[in-house]
Amino acid sequence: MLCNVSDRHPWVCSQLHDGVSGAAPTVTQFKPLDAYGVVGNLETVALIGRDGGIDWLCLPRVDDASVFARLLDGQGGHCTIAPAESFEAAQTYVDRTNVLQTRFSTASGAATVTDFMPVQHRTADDRHRTLYREVTGNAGTVDLAVEFEPRFDYAATMPTLDHTTHGVTATGDGETLTLSGTVPFEISDGSATASLSLQAGESQWFVLGYDQAVRINPDAHRDLRAGVVDYWQEWSHTCSASSCPVAGPWHDLAVRSTLVLKLLIQKAVGTIAAAPTTSLPEAIGGSRNWDYRYNWIRDAAFTVQALAELGHIEEIEAYFELCLAHCGQDTPAEMQPVYGLYGATDLTERTLDHLDGYRDSTPVRVGNSAATQRQLDVYGELVVGVYEAVQYGADLLVDHWGVIRDVADHVCEVWDEPDVGIWEIRGEPEQFVYSKVMCWAALDRAIRFIEEADVGEADIEGPVDHWRETRQTIRDAVLQRGYNDELGSFVRSFEADEQLDAALLRLPQVDFLPADDPRIAGTIEAIRRRLTTEDGLVRRLEGSDGLPGGEARFVVCSFWLVNALAAAGRIEEATDIFERVCQCGRPLGLLAEEVTPEGEQLGNIPQAFSHIGVLTSAMALTTHGGHHYAQKGYPPYSLADQSSTAYPGLRQADDH
């Protein structure tokens, strides 16, 4: 069943039935990824389904083990509040917040669950790790059921459940998780259940507390919710139409992406998770299932740059202060492309064989072997990011110029060596063209730092003549060996000189060549012809990446195509692709890593890279007048504009 969108975008946002083969959905079957919303507290993120189920939550931090993992296994644990009888459901966010609302409609009435997490040091004290759920009757009478089924340590441990003064507490492996509520709970077989009935205007509160129990106090909870709403709305982007870099039809979409990116930032240290989930597959039934709950230097640099464009300067300075200080502890040769969110260097990859995986896609992995890979492009992403941060006013050079200088010196030594590239191939290293270009960019920005330094900044110095010479050598090598005259395009690597790489669309963005250069135009056309569907979905590269099986289309690559087309003056074409891809994020504006040609989202969600793409493309199109070609009324995210999803009642599903 297709989403009710205009004929202009007939393929996007296919609304798959929950479950498989068109079977009636149940709360225990796997949901499509666009059926999830997210809430968080700048430490962790919960995925909450349209059926009222919290299916993924790691505590106390996003990179810790899960307490609910039904996202990856039907027996992985969950906490669900839903009507007892069959119902329809839709989700939305309170405007400009990460406060999620799920609306249930039944034959007898309607009710809403509002989910939020207080932010420590901002809306709660420093140990307040909680998720609040208010259920409110909106019309008629609704009979609801509650199921609390925690499973600790990625569902390897079934905790002990006991009645407590506040509700039910699960205990195991030195952890406790309490579901507070004033309704009576029944405990059986590792699960606690409750029933309640709400009429219009009535409400009930439930509070999940990690290593603590929260006494139900509706007035205090409402005040807390108001504080959380105020926090997000004060943080989120506000502007005047005349000065806004995303004014016009995509403003709300851009704001949602900034809110997603903020959720991925660890407030205590400023690092950024690439996504809050692990092992959501790039192909159903395949093995390309990775743990993205770590800090990639590349992704984080892109994230804070995008946020800075919308005025969030604090995040960009905090991140690079930490990143440069951390990188300065070792030599550039020892710098990893990815670290733990709190600086861990050992991200040894292991599999959780007791989990079936999302829609039977195994293995489920924890850890990421990319930490040990050599990815030379990271040096360029880091230095370019620092350069942009300084342009926004971040004071980074006084304390960290030595790191930049050492990186530039190291790039001069290693730029002509093979690596695994931005796509982290698990085959033999190659002389990737994009990696060469980013080595060029690292030297280019280091040189600019010196050339643009104020008189008297004696510490901003280095072997600039050597850097200039090496920069030119890299440029010459890329133009001679990284460009195929017959294809009229830049290519994947010096070895694979007849294959394409979508990352090459970024060459104008890093100033390697101007957007109107014929070689850039040729590269765009080759990628349009060989890597792109008619609807603008882009494969990341041609050729082997050392892994079995296939994958869907990388969302960020489509946004790179949008940016390249916009810079080249092809505004209408760029706008059309942008809107087609963004439609896949309906109804909440959340995007995974990949999208199939049929419009199904795959891979970890929400993905920082994808939302960075939304922001950068929205800004590019706004700059170039893309709003003149925008679809009217885009995007509709309110409950009134959504089509609902039908579900059996929670009790019906249990009986089945």
Secondary structure, 3 states (H helix, E strand, C coil): CCCCCCCCCCCCCCCCCCCCCCCCCCCCCCCCHHHEEEEECCCCEEEEECCCEEEEEECCCCCCCEEECCCCCCCCCEEEEEECCCEEEEEEECCCCCCEEEEEECCCEEEEEEEECCCECCCECCCCCEEEEEEEEEEEEEEEEEEEECCHHHHCECCEEEECCCEEEEEECCEEEEEECCCCCEEECCEEEEEEEEECCCEEEEEEEECCCCCCCHHHHHHHHHHHHHHHHHHCCCCCCCCCCCCCCCHHHHHHHHHHHHHCECCCCCCECCCCCECCCCCCCCCCCCECCCEEHHHHHHHHHHHHHCCCHHHHHHHHHHHHHHHCCCCHHHCCCEECCCCCCCCCCEECCCCCCHHHCCCCEECCHHHHCCCCHHHHHHHHHHHHHHHCCCCCHHHHHHHHHHHHHHHHHHCCCCECCCCCCCCCCECEHHHHHHHHHHHHHHHHHHHHCCCCCCCCCCCHHHHHHHHHHHHHHHHHHCEECCCCEECCECCCCCCCEHHHHHCCCCCCCCCCCHHHHHHHHHHHHHCECCCCCECCECCCCCCCCCCCEEHHHHHHHHHHHHHCCCHHHHHHHHHHHHHCCCCCCCCCCEECCCCCEECCCCCHHHHHHHHHHHHHHHHCCHHHHCCCCCCCCCHHHCCCEEECCHHHHHHC
